[in-house]
């Protein structure tokens, strides 16, 4: 079950979304869908389109950024 209150609390706490109205936070929460990944799975790759936004509810995520010289 998707906990929309959890989503709204976490989204509202981010400076990017801080000024959203309650109705806008509701719209963000309604647009969210739960996804699960296996341990060690790659979620995104550097250079991928930024079409998704993730809220980590449980577990850990490791990330690395490569810089071109």
C-alpha positions in Angstrom: 0.0 0.0 0.0 1.3 3.4 -0.9 1.4 5.8 2.1 0.4 9.1 0.5 0.9 11.0 3.9 4.5 9.7 4.0 5.1 11.0 0.5 3.6 14.4 1.2 5.6 14.8 4.3 8.9 13.9 2.6 8.2 15.9 -0.5 7.1 19.0 1.5 10.4 18.8 3.5 12.5 19.3 0.4 13.4 22.9 -0.5 12.5 22.3 -4.2 8.9 21.6 -3.2 8.7 23.7 -0.1 6.4 26.3 -1.6 3.8 23.9 -3.1 0.2 24.3 -2.0 -1.5 21.4 -0.3 -3.4 20.6 -3.5 -0.1 20.5 -5.4 1.4 18.1 -2.8 -1.7 15.9 -3.2 -1.1 15.8 -6.9 2.5 14.8 -6.4 1.5 12.1 -4.0 -1.1 10.8 -6.4 1.5 10.6 -9.2 3.8 8.4 -7.1 3.9 4.7 -7.5 5.8 2.1 -5.4 8.8 0.3 -6.9 11.1 -2.2 -5.4 14.6 -3.1 -6.5 16.7 -6.2 -5.7 19.9 -5.8 -3.7 22.6 -4.5 -6.0 20.3 -3.5 -8.8 21.1 -0.4 -10.8 18.3 2.1 -10.4 19.6 4.9 -12.7 22.7 5.4 -14.7 24.6 8.7 -15.1 23.4 10.4 -18.2 19.9 8.9 -18.1 16.9 11.2 -18.6 15.8 12.6 -15.3 12.2 11.4 -15.6 11.9 9.8 -12.2 12.0 11.0 -8.6 12.7 8.5 -5.8 11.9 8.6 -2.1 13.8 5.8 -0.4 11.5 4.4 2.3 13.7 1.5 3.4 17.1 0.2 2.6 20.2 2.0 1.3 21.3 3.4 -2.0 24.9 3.9 -3.1 25.7 6.3 -5.9 28.8 7.4 -7.8 29.4 10.4 -10.1 32.0 10.3 -12.8 33.6 13.5 -14.0 35.0 13.9 -17.5 38.5 15.4 -17.6 
